[in-house]
């Protein structure tokens, strides 16, 4: 018996379509004949490779057995996952649940950063490593840590298969030797390294080492490896091409497009040869999409489904005919196991120079002799990577001769010192340059030192030393120095009556326990110095210094998905403080210019008191582009009114002042009080990529804290609202807000760029 595919041509573009399946010869040995081998080749094409999923779903739907798979770049990824046992529907779920922007970046997700690093993460526009005493300009080449971890999760069930012919479907992929430019066919080794090498686009991703070679994207030499699947033994080949070929200049709209174009010069002639080897050639309509169109992943998936729908009848007839002609060989696809677990008996870490294995294994927080899922292992590696001590962390899991399993982690340490820079501007504090130097393992291992300066009209300084403690490195000790200066206006009935130069300094030490990547609790003590000096001469002012001790307990939480315009998660700050040991040196003058010696009579008290601060924000994604926001804040100086010296300052859109409670509708310090509680509800919508429109409404209640809450019902209300337009930029959030407070009775504008000091 023989089966014939007829190739048909349409117009000027070569398109091969399956027209019919002809059963010509049948004899008495039919049932004993071997079923023809079907090969599948998936091309590269960057984001457009997601269209392969629709074809794979159609192949599954008709029950067609694929015997061999070859692929390049994105086609290698899809092909390897399908060969490992994932179905087309599985791949669609994976694609829809994947944040492609996060995968294709050097920046880890905020949620994967350990708690003690979150406050410093992604705050700066520029981060430059210092190597051998010199600042090094970043190459911009992606290590792809999150991409590698995602692959590791997906391929864990086949971690022990190093011969790709032993996968559920034999598989090969194509890479290029960076030194010689020759094709390298990957059929053995680590499946993750193989697909990572096949998609290592030059100047975008780092090269991958394999048997002494440095490999780059296979699309440079063969983007459509039909010949290779035939060499594996395929009698008939289904080829799916999403590659763009050589494009006209007007279609080269991104860096990735240009890189693919350069890589296609050599490969273009080979592509025509590979097409001729196909028995069924499928080319989904990718017009309007480029290799970089990951933000259109869902639409690209649909394009693949549209192409699959067109070819479904031919695929169905082919599969049914095979099943009828070879009834003893009816295909039933094996699927990859779900909730796969593996027992880890020992750990080994390679590549360390400064940090040590106990630090890595401690942050990994995995125990020998226990079984873990792929997700649990990935979370452990993210904890290590989230310390920011490493440029990359990868791993292998191997079976040892004694039957035990070893997890080997390969670490590439980050430069120990980094210089970071950013700009910040808002309507209150004017423009400033922020410069930071962070050094890890300086003098003592498992530590972090940093110095941050705010250079501008209001100079600020923060120096901090953090040391990891405990077997799992969940404990930490911090010693810090802080100093900042700012002009702080005083208002009465929302009208400015005075202006002070405000200076605050503190020496702080605290002990912290990181409950998880999202939660930290701790206790600390600060020695604080506060100074007020009038900038406008006016009666009824105070000036001078106050020294005090502050012992506090805090509970912090941060599960936000990102710092700029979060779409999900919680951020919470709760602190209970005891202020004591106050030693004031304050002069106060009444409205007639006479000095007041009895400070109690004008509301300046320096007895010990308890202070409570609370801030809570909750972001809930309603859809891909819309987010609901809740916020609550509260601050109380119990039984204490220090007449502006240590009060809460209410107002402003961004939180950057000491004792600040933000309030949409008011400017910073429009109101000062010893007690305040606010609630806000907002709605954020992404109009276009990285452009956001946000509306907020908030209520506030203040001055309710008298002696033992005697004045609880005698407080005052605030209400305010505003609309913001924001842009998520490399320099930080850029936001313009138009807002109004009913009690103030006027509309004001507020501009903010970047993250505050």
Buried (B, 14 or more C-beta within 10 A) or exposed (E): EEBEBEBEEEEEEBEBBBEEBEEEEEEEEEEEEEBBBBBBBBBBBBBBBBBBBBBBBBBBBBBBBBBBBBBBBBBBBBBBBBBBBBBBEBBBEBBEEBBBEBBBBBBBBBBBBBBBBBEBBBBBBBBBBBEEEEEEEEEEBBBBBBBBBBBBBBBBBBBEBEEBBEBBBBBBBBBBBBEEEEBBBBBBBBBBBBBBBBBBBBEBBBBBEBEEBBBBBBBBBBBBBBBBBBBBEBBBBBBBBBBBBEBEEEEBEEBBBEBBBEBBEBBEEBBEEBBEBBBBBBBBEBEEBBBBBBEBBEEBBBBBBEBBEBBBEBBBBBBBBBBEBBEEEEBEBEEBEEEBBBEBBEBBBEBBEBBBBBBBBBBBBBEBEEEBBBEBBBBBBBBBBBBBBBBBBBBBBEEEEEEBBBBBBEBBBBBBBBBBEBBBBBBBBEEBEBBBBBBBBBEEBBBBBBBBBBEBEBBBBBBBBBBBBEEBBBBBBBBBBBBBBBBBBBBEEBEEEBBBBBBBBBBBBBBBBBBEBBBBBBEBBBBBBBBBEBEEEBEBBBBBBBBBBBBBBBBBBBBBBBBBBBBBBBBBBBBBBBBEEBEBEBEBBEEEEEEBEEBEEEBBBBEEBBBBBBBBBBBEBEEEBBBBBBBBBBBBBBBBBBBBBBBBBBBBBBEBBBBBBBBBBBBBBBBBBBBBBBBBEBBBBBEEEEBBBBBBBBBBBBBBBBEEEEEEEEBEEBBBBBBBBBBBEEBBBBBBBEBBBEBBEEEBEBEBBBBBB
